[in-house]
Amino acid sequence: MEAISNRQVICEVLLEAAEEDREIVVVCSDSRDSASLAPFAREFPEQFVETGIAEQNLVAMSAGLAACGKKVFAASPASFLSTRSYEQAKVDVAYSKTNVTLLGISGGVSYGALGMTHHSCQDIAAFCALPDMRVYLPCDRFETKKLIQALLKDMDPAYVRVSRSASEDVYREDMKFILDKAQVLKKGIDVTIIACGEMVSPGVRAAHMLDQEGISAGIIDMYCLKPMDEEAVIAAAKNSKCILTVEEHSPYGGLGSMVAQIVSANCPKQVVNMALPDRHLIGGSGSEVLREYGLTAEGIAARVKQMLLMDGEL
């Protein structure tokens, strides 16, 4: 099967659902092509709203539509959605508990070559800080499909971040999916790697690389950043010597910070976070930026060995 991007999968799910449910509405901020939602606009023009480059209006209008009974999916580049319209997300969506799913497209360093203005390295921290806002980073097309189908069935606010390019498959089409429950892909005695979004695939490859060197490495896909599956985190801490978190995000306020908080309160173990550095990043393609900062399978495996060596486990 040809690889397709997570944003394209979102459009396909919404197209299928809109055939039966005319209350589904998609709202874009001059981003229908970037979000791969142009087919939805063509097929259901009466269920599509274009706000132009006006992210605050995008979120406020989406909340208003939801207040009138619509199921709204609002798409905009994650870098802008998480900053320019933050107050509207806080008040009109989260506080008002409107049925809006905010779609942060081209998240992380997907727009790498466009520089700091287009990098979204703070969105997890920002949206997780909002009461009544759920935060999801699916890792591949199959998980994205299951997630959007699940969100179509409820009424609560959510933020979903997806990348720009096609993601490497982690799952199969018949994968089991439970909303707000982490996917434990592999258990490990020496280390458990907890990753989200684009970092799950290199985390899986790193775990297999480590296994070949005699290091028992587990891997958890924590696609649900909020609410986080605390049971999965605590179990990993109890059963592994240490935890490594991997995220395409600032080192502050994201996956690593939340996992460390859970582990320290319940089962103290060493927790090391691999993330983007706390500085303005280099320009380049998304893969070049990630490689520069060691967010690759090889970089993850090397960091695990460094952790175990420091603990005298190697």
C-alpha positions as a Markdown table, in Angstrom:
| # | Residue | x | y | z |
|---|---|---|---|---|
| 1 | Met | 0.0 | 0.0 | 0.0 |
| 2 | Glu | 1.4 | 3.4 | -0.9 |
| 3 | Ala | 2.4 | 5.6 | 2.1 |
| 4 | Ile | 0.1 | 8.6 | 2.7 |
| 5 | Ser | 0.4 | 11.4 | 5.2 |
| 6 | Asn | -1.6 | 11.6 | 8.4 |
| 7 | Arg | -3.3 | 14.8 | 7.2 |
| 8 | Gln | -4.5 | 13.0 | 4.1 |
| 9 | Val | -6.0 | 10.2 | 6.2 |
| 10 | Ile | -7.9 | 12.8 | 8.3 |
| 11 | Cys | -9.5 | 14.1 | 5.1 |
| 12 | Glu | -10.5 | 10.6 | 4.0 |
| 13 | Val | -12.1 | 9.8 | 7.3 |
| 14 | Leu | -14.0 | 13.1 | 7.3 |
| 15 | Leu | -15.1 | 12.6 | 3.7 |
| 16 | Glu | -16.6 | 9.2 | 4.5 |
| 17 | Ala | -18.2 | 10.4 | 7.7 |
| 18 | Ala | -19.7 | 13.5 | 6.1 |
| 19 | Glu | -21.6 | 11.4 | 3.6 |
| 20 | Glu | -23.9 | 10.3 | 6.5 |
| 21 | Asp | -23.5 | 13.2 | 8.9 |
| 22 | Arg | -24.2 | 16.7 | 7.5 |
| 23 | Glu | -23.3 | 18.3 | 10.9 |
| 24 | Ile | -19.6 | 17.8 | 10.2 |
| 25 | Val | -18.0 | 21.0 | 9.3 |
| 26 | Val | -14.3 | 21.7 | 8.3 |
| 27 | Val | -12.9 | 25.2 | 8.8 |
| 28 | Cys | -9.5 | 26.2 | 7.4 |
| 29 | Ser | -7.3 | 29.3 | 7.6 |
| 30 | Asp | -6.1 | 29.4 | 3.9 |
| 31 | Ser | -4.7 | 25.9 | 4.6 |
| 32 | Arg | -7.0 | 23.5 | 2.7 |
| 33 | Asp | -4.1 | 22.4 | 0.5 |
| 34 | Ser | -1.5 | 22.3 | 3.3 |
| 35 | Ala | -4.0 | 20.3 | 5.4 |
| 36 | Ser | -4.9 | 18.0 | 2.4 |
| 37 | Leu | -8.6 | 19.1 | 2.9 |
| 38 | Ala | -9.2 | 20.5 | -0.6 |
| 39 | Pro | -11.1 | 17.3 | -1.5 |
| 40 | Phe | -13.5 | 17.9 | 1.4 |
| 41 | Ala | -14.0 | 21.5 | 0.3 |
| 42 | Arg | -14.9 | 20.3 | -3.3 |
| 43 | Glu | -17.2 | 17.5 | -2.2 |
| 44 | Phe | -19.0 | 19.3 | 0.6 |
| 45 | Pro | -18.8 | 23.1 | -0.1 |
| 46 | Glu | -21.7 | 23.8 | 2.2 |
| 47 | Gln | -19.9 | 22.1 | 5.1 |
| 48 | Phe | -16.6 | 23.9 | 4.5 |
| 49 | Val | -15.6 | 27.4 | 5.8 |
| 50 | Glu | -12.5 | 29.3 | 4.7 |
| 51 | Thr | -11.5 | 32.1 | 7.0 |
| 52 | Gly | -8.3 | 33.2 | 5.3 |
| 53 | Ile | -5.1 | 33.8 | 7.2 |
| 54 | Ala | -6.9 | 34.7 | 10.4 |
| 55 | Glu | -6.3 | 32.0 | 13.0 |
| 56 | Gln | -8.1 | 33.8 | 15.8 |
| 57 | Asn | -11.2 | 34.0 | 13.7 |
| 58 | Leu | -10.7 | 30.3 | 12.7 |
| 59 | Val | -11.0 | 29.1 | 16.3 |
| 60 | Ala | -13.7 | 31.6 | 17.4 |
| 61 | Met | -15.9 | 30.8 | 14.4 |
| 62 | Ser | -15.4 | 27.0 | 14.9 |
| 63 | Ala | -16.5 | 27.4 | 18.5 |
| 64 | Gly | -19.6 | 29.3 | 17.3 |
| 65 | Leu | -20.5 | 26.6 | 14.8 |
| 66 | Ala | -20.0 | 23.9 | 17.5 |
| 67 | Ala | -22.3 | 25.9 | 19.8 |
| 68 | Cys | -25.0 | 25.6 | 17.1 |
| 69 | Gly | -24.6 | 21.8 | 17.0 |
| 70 | Lys | -22.0 | 21.3 | 14.4 |
| 71 | Lys | -19.0 | 18.8 | 14.7 |
| 72 | Val | -16.1 | 21.1 | 13.8 |
| 73 | Phe | -12.6 | 20.3 | 12.6 |
| 74 | Ala | -10.5 | 23.4 | 12.4 |
| 75 | Ala | -7.2 | 23.1 | 10.5 |
| 76 | Ser | -4.2 | 25.4 | 10.5 |
| 77 | Pro | -0.4 | 25.0 | 10.7 |
| 78 | Ala | 0.4 | 24.0 | 14.3 |
| 79 | Ser | 2.9 | 26.8 | 14.7 |
| 80 | Phe | 0.2 | 29.4 | 14.2 |
| 81 | Leu | -2.7 | 27.5 | 15.7 |
| 82 | Ser | -0.9 | 27.1 | 19.0 |
| 83 | Thr | 0.2 | 30.7 | 19.3 |
| 84 | Arg | -1.9 | 33.2 | 17.4 |
| 85 | Ser | -5.2 | 31.7 | 18.5 |
| 86 | Tyr | -4.3 | 30.5 | 22.0 |
| 87 | Glu | -6.8 | 32.7 | 23.8 |
| 88 | Gln | -9.6 | 31.6 | 21.6 |
| 89 | Ala | -8.6 | 27.9 | 22.2 |
| 90 | Lys | -8.5 | 28.6 | 25.9 |
| 91 | Val | -11.8 | 30.5 | 26.2 |
| 92 | Asp | -14.0 | 29.6 | 23.2 |
| 93 | Val | -13.1 | 25.9 | 22.9 |
| 94 | Ala | -11.7 | 24.6 | 26.2 |
| 95 | Tyr | -13.5 | 26.7 | 28.8 |
| 96 | Ser | -16.7 | 26.7 | 26.8 |
| 97 | Lys | -16.4 | 22.9 | 26.1 |
| 98 | Thr | -17.4 | 23.2 | 22.5 |
| 99 | Asn | -17.2 | 20.3 | 20.1 |
| 100 | Val | -14.1 | 21.5 | 18.2 |
| 101 | Thr | -11.2 | 19.4 | 17.1 |
| 102 | Leu | -8.2 | 21.6 | 16.5 |
| 103 | Leu | -6.0 | 20.1 | 13.8 |
| 104 | Gly | -2.4 | 21.3 | 14.0 |
| 105 | Ile | -0.9 | 20.4 | 10.7 |
| 106 | Ser | 2.8 | 20.3 | 9.8 |
| 107 | Gly | 3.7 | 20.0 | 13.5 |
| 108 | Gly | 7.2 | 20.0 | 15.0 |
| 109 | Val | 9.8 | 20.8 | 12.4 |
| 110 | Ser | 7.8 | 19.7 | 9.4 |
| 111 | Tyr | 8.3 | 23.2 | 7.9 |
| 112 | Gly | 12.0 | 23.0 | 8.8 |
| 113 | Ala | 13.4 | 25.1 | 6.0 |
| 114 | Leu | 11.0 | 28.0 | 6.7 |
| 115 | Gly | 12.7 | 28.6 | 10.0 |
| 116 | Met | 11.7 | 29.4 | 13.6 |
| 117 | Thr | 8.4 | 31.2 | 12.7 |
| 118 | His | 7.0 | 27.9 | 11.3 |
| 119 | His | 8.4 | 25.5 | 13.9 |
| 120 | Ser | 5.8 | 24.3 | 16.5 |
| 121 | Cys | 8.0 | 23.2 | 19.4 |
| 122 | Gln | 5.7 | 24.5 | 22.2 |
| 123 | Asp | 2.3 | 23.3 | 21.3 |
| 124 | Ile | 2.2 | 20.2 | 23.5 |
| 125 | Ala | 3.0 | 22.3 | 26.6 |
| 126 | Ala | 0.6 | 25.1 | 25.6 |
| 127 | Phe | -2.5 | 22.9 | 24.9 |
| 128 | Cys | -1.8 | 20.5 | 27.8 |
| 129 | Ala | -2.0 | 23.4 | 30.1 |
| 130 | Leu | -5.6 | 24.2 | 29.2 |
| 131 | Pro | -8.2 | 22.5 | 31.4 |
| 132 | Asp | -10.7 | 20.4 | 29.4 |
| 133 | Met | -8.4 | 20.2 | 26.3 |
| 134 | Arg | -7.2 | 16.8 | 25.2 |
| 135 | Val | -3.9 | 16.5 | 23.2 |
| 136 | Tyr | -3.1 | 13.8 | 20.7 |
| 137 | Leu | -0.1 | 13.0 | 18.5 |
| 138 | Pro | -0.8 | 9.9 | 16.4 |
| 139 | Cys | 2.3 | 8.3 | 14.8 |
| 140 | Asp | 1.0 | 6.8 | 11.5 |
| 141 | Arg | -1.9 | 6.6 | 9.1 |
| 142 | Phe | -3.6 | 3.7 | 10.9 |
| 143 | Glu | -3.5 | 5.3 | 14.3 |
| 144 | Thr | -4.6 | 8.6 | 12.9 |
| 145 | Lys | -7.7 | 7.0 | 11.2 |
| 146 | Lys | -8.7 | 5.3 | 14.5 |
| 147 | Leu | -8.2 | 8.5 | 16.5 |
| 148 | Ile | -10.3 | 10.7 | 14.2 |
| 149 | Gln | -13.1 | 8.1 | 14.0 |
| 150 | Ala | -13.1 | 8.0 | 17.8 |
| 151 | Leu | -13.2 | 11.8 | 18.1 |
| 152 | Leu | -16.1 | 12.0 | 15.7 |
| 153 | Lys | -18.1 | 10.0 | 18.3 |
| 154 | Asp | -17.7 | 12.4 | 21.2 |
| 155 | Met | -18.4 | 16.0 | 22.1 |
| 156 | Asp | -15.2 | 17.2 | 23.9 |
| 157 | Pro | -12.5 | 19.6 | 22.7 |
| 158 | Ala | -9.2 | 18.1 | 21.4 |
| 159 | Tyr | -6.0 | 19.2 | 19.7 |
| 160 | Val | -4.4 | 16.8 | 17.2 |
| 161 | Arg | -0.9 | 17.4 | 15.8 |
| 162 | Val | 0.2 | 15.7 | 12.6 |
| 163 | Ser | 3.2 | 16.0 | 10.4 |
| 164 | Arg | 3.5 | 17.2 | 6.8 |
| 165 | Ser | 5.1 | 14.2 | 5.1 |
| 166 | Ala | 4.0 | 10.6 | 5.1 |
| 167 | Ser | 4.9 | 8.8 | 8.2 |
| 168 | Glu | 6.5 | 5.3 | 8.3 |
| 169 | Asp | 4.0 | 2.6 | 9.2 |
| 170 | Val | 4.1 | 1.4 | 12.8 |
| 171 | Tyr | 0.8 | -0.4 | 12.9 |
| 172 | Arg | -1.4 | -2.5 | 10.5 |
| 173 | Glu | -4.9 | -1.7 | 9.4 |
| 174 | Asp | -6.4 | -4.1 | 12.0 |
| 175 | Met | -4.6 | -2.5 | 14.9 |
| 176 | Lys | -6.4 | -2.4 | 18.3 |
| 177 | Phe | -7.1 | 1.1 | 19.5 |
| 178 | Ile | -8.5 | 2.4 | 22.7 |
| 179 | Leu | -9.0 | 6.2 | 23.1 |
| 180 | Asp | -6.7 | 7.6 | 25.8 |
| 181 | Lys | -4.8 | 4.3 | 26.4 |
| 182 | Ala | -1.1 | 4.2 | 25.3 |
| 183 | Gln | 0.1 | 1.5 | 22.9 |
| 184 | Val | 2.7 | -0.7 | 24.5 |
| 185 | Leu | 4.5 | -2.0 | 21.5 |
| 186 | Lys | 7.2 | -3.9 | 23.3 |
| 187 | Lys | 8.3 | -4.5 | 26.9 |
| 188 | Gly | 11.9 | -4.1 | 28.0 |
| 189 | Ile | 13.8 | -4.9 | 31.2 |
| 190 | Asp | 16.8 | -2.5 | 30.7 |
| 191 | Val | 15.0 | 0.5 | 29.3 |
| 192 | Thr | 11.6 | 1.7 | 28.1 |
| 193 | Ile | 11.4 | 4.3 | 25.4 |
| 194 | Ile | 8.3 | 6.4 | 25.6 |
| 195 | Ala | 7.7 | 8.4 | 22.4 |
| 196 | Cys | 4.9 | 10.3 | 20.7 |
| 197 | Gly | 4.1 | 11.4 | 17.1 |
| 198 | Glu | 6.9 | 11.3 | 14.6 |
| 199 | Met | 9.3 | 9.9 | 17.2 |
| 200 | Val | 7.5 | 6.6 | 17.6 |
| 201 | Ser | 8.9 | 5.0 | 14.4 |
| 202 | Pro | 12.6 | 5.8 | 15.1 |
| 203 | Gly | 11.9 | 4.7 | 18.7 |
| 204 | Val | 10.7 | 1.3 | 17.5 |
| 205 | Arg | 13.8 | 0.9 | 15.2 |
| 206 | Ala | 16.1 | 1.9 | 18.1 |
| 207 | Ala | 14.5 | -0.7 | 20.4 |
| 208 | His | 15.2 | -3.4 | 17.8 |
| 209 | Met | 18.8 | -2.2 | 17.3 |
| 210 | Leu | 19.4 | -2.3 | 21.0 |
| 211 | Asp | 17.9 | -5.8 | 21.2 |
| 212 | Gln | 20.5 | -7.0 | 18.7 |
| 213 | Glu | 23.2 | -5.7 | 21.1 |
| 214 | Gly | 21.7 | -7.6 | 24.0 |
| 215 | Ile | 19.9 | -4.7 | 25.6 |
| 216 | Ser | 16.3 | -5.3 | 26.4 |
| 217 | Ala | 14.4 | -2.2 | 25.2 |
| 218 | Gly | 10.7 | -1.6 | 25.4 |
| 219 | Ile | 8.7 | 1.0 | 23.4 |
| 220 | Ile | 5.5 | 2.8 | 24.3 |
| 221 | Asp | 3.6 | 5.0 | 21.8 |
| 222 | Met | 2.1 | 7.7 | 24.1 |
| 223 | Tyr | -0.1 | 9.2 | 21.4 |
| 224 | Cys | -2.4 | 10.5 | 24.1 |
| 225 | Leu | -0.4 | 13.3 | 25.8 |
| 226 | Lys | -3.5 | 14.5 | 27.7 |
| 227 | Pro | -5.0 | 12.6 | 29.3 |
| 228 | Met | -1.8 | 10.7 | 29.7 |
| 229 | Asp | -2.0 | 7.0 | 30.4 |
| 230 | Glu | -0.4 | 7.1 | 33.8 |
| 231 | Glu | -0.8 | 3.3 | 34.4 |
| 232 | Ala | 1.3 | 2.6 | 31.4 |
| 233 | Val | 4.0 | 5.0 | 32.6 |
| 234 | Ile | 4.1 | 3.6 | 36.1 |
| 235 | Ala | 4.2 | 0.0 | 34.8 |
| 236 | Ala | 7.1 | 0.8 | 32.6 |
| 237 | Ala | 9.0 | 2.5 | 35.5 |
| 238 | Lys | 8.4 | -0.6 | 37.7 |
| 239 | Asn | 9.6 | -3.1 | 35.1 |
| 240 | Ser | 12.5 | -1.2 | 33.5 |
| 241 | Lys | 15.8 | 0.1 | 35.0 |
| 242 | Cys | 15.3 | 3.5 | 33.4 |
| 243 | Ile | 13.0 | 5.5 | 31.1 |
| 244 | Leu | 13.9 | 7.5 | 27.9 |
| 245 | Thr | 11.3 | 9.9 | 26.5 |
| 246 | Val | 11.6 | 11.1 | 22.9 |
| 247 | Glu | 9.6 | 14.0 | 21.5 |
| 248 | Glu | 9.7 | 16.6 | 18.6 |
| 249 | His | 9.2 | 19.4 | 21.0 |
| 250 | Ser | 10.8 | 21.8 | 23.5 |
| 251 | Pro | 12.4 | 20.1 | 26.5 |
| 252 | Tyr | 10.1 | 22.0 | 28.7 |
| 253 | Gly | 6.4 | 21.1 | 29.4 |
| 254 | Gly | 6.1 | 18.3 | 27.0 |
| 255 | Leu | 6.1 | 14.5 | 27.1 |
| 256 | Gly | 9.4 | 14.3 | 29.1 |
| 257 | Ser | 8.2 | 16.7 | 31.8 |
| 258 | Met | 4.9 | 14.9 | 32.3 |
| 259 | Val | 6.5 | 11.4 | 32.3 |
| 260 | Ala | 9.1 | 12.5 | 34.8 |
| 261 | Gln | 6.4 | 14.0 | 37.1 |
| 262 | Ile | 4.4 | 10.7 | 37.1 |
| 263 | Val | 7.5 | 8.5 | 37.6 |
| 264 | Ser | 8.9 | 10.6 | 40.5 |
| 265 | Ala | 5.6 | 10.6 | 42.3 |
| 266 | Asn | 5.0 | 6.9 | 41.9 |
| 267 | Cys | 8.1 | 4.8 | 41.2 |
| 268 | Pro | 11.3 | 6.9 | 41.2 |
| 269 | Lys | 13.6 | 5.9 | 38.4 |
| 270 | Gln | 16.0 | 7.7 | 36.1 |
| 271 | Val | 14.1 | 9.5 | 33.4 |
| 272 | Val | 16.0 | 11.1 | 30.5 |
| 273 | Asn | 14.3 | 13.3 | 27.9 |
| 274 | Met | 15.4 | 13.6 | 24.3 |
| 275 | Ala | 13.8 | 16.6 | 22.7 |
| 276 | Leu | 14.6 | 19.6 | 20.5 |
| 277 | Pro | 17.0 | 22.1 | 22.2 |
| 278 | Asp | 15.9 | 25.2 | 24.0 |
| 279 | Arg | 17.1 | 27.5 | 21.3 |
| 280 | His | 16.1 | 28.7 | 17.8 |
| 281 | Leu | 16.7 | 25.7 | 15.5 |
| 282 | Ile | 18.7 | 25.4 | 12.3 |
| 283 | Gly | 17.0 | 25.7 | 9.0 |
| 284 | Gly | 16.7 | 22.7 | 6.8 |
| 285 | Ser | 14.3 | 19.9 | 5.8 |
| 286 | Gly | 12.5 | 18.3 | 8.7 |
| 287 | Ser | 14.6 | 15.2 | 8.5 |
| 288 | Glu | 17.8 | 17.3 | 8.5 |
| 289 | Val | 16.7 | 19.2 | 11.6 |
| 290 | Leu | 15.9 | 16.0 | 13.4 |
| 291 | Arg | 19.2 | 14.4 | 12.4 |
| 292 | Glu | 21.1 | 17.5 | 13.6 |
| 293 | Tyr | 19.7 | 17.1 | 17.1 |
| 294 | Gly | 20.0 | 13.4 | 17.3 |
| 295 | Leu | 16.3 | 12.5 | 17.0 |
| 296 | Thr | 16.9 | 9.4 | 14.9 |
| 297 | Ala | 16.9 | 5.7 | 15.6 |
| 298 | Glu | 20.7 | 5.7 | 15.9 |
| 299 | Gly | 20.6 | 8.8 | 18.2 |
| 300 | Ile | 18.0 | 7.2 | 20.4 |
| 301 | Ala | 20.0 | 3.9 | 20.7 |
| 302 | Ala | 23.2 | 5.8 | 21.5 |
| 303 | Arg | 21.4 | 7.8 | 24.2 |
| 304 | Val | 20.1 | 4.6 | 25.8 |
| 305 | Lys | 23.6 | 3.0 | 25.9 |
| 306 | Gln | 24.9 | 6.2 | 27.4 |
| 307 | Met | 22.3 | 6.1 | 30.2 |
| 308 | Leu | 23.0 | 2.4 | 31.0 |
| 309 | Leu | 26.8 | 3.0 | 31.0 |
| 310 | Met | 26.4 | 5.9 | 33.5 |
| 311 | Asp | 24.4 | 3.6 | 35.7 |
| 312 | Gly | 27.0 | 0.9 | 35.5 |
| 313 | Glu | 24.6 | -1.4 | 33.6 |
| 314 | Leu | 26.9 | -1.8 | 30.6 |
